[in-house]
Amino acid sequence: MLKSLFLFPIVAALSVSTQAATLPGDAANGKKLHDASCTSCHNDSVYKRQDHKIKSLEGLTEQIHNCEHMTDVTLGKTQVSDLVKYLNETYYKFK
């Protein structure tokens, strides 16, 4: 029993880091896309503000699609995954 109480936090921590690592996408490419496309409308303060409306990975993906519509930019599925991964790793830290 004592042994399993000791191992639980370790297993839980490994599980969380594995989930983040399995998020599809290439964060380095996401940064390039972000710098080329997103910063023409806003800087990174929108990701850092206390009242941001993005509360999940799904919400982040939806917002990227909203930005596509507002700017007439068309991103492929891989590009959206790259942006989600970059923004999540850099700012949001959703699990």
Beta strands, then each sheet from edge to edge (+ up, - down):
end
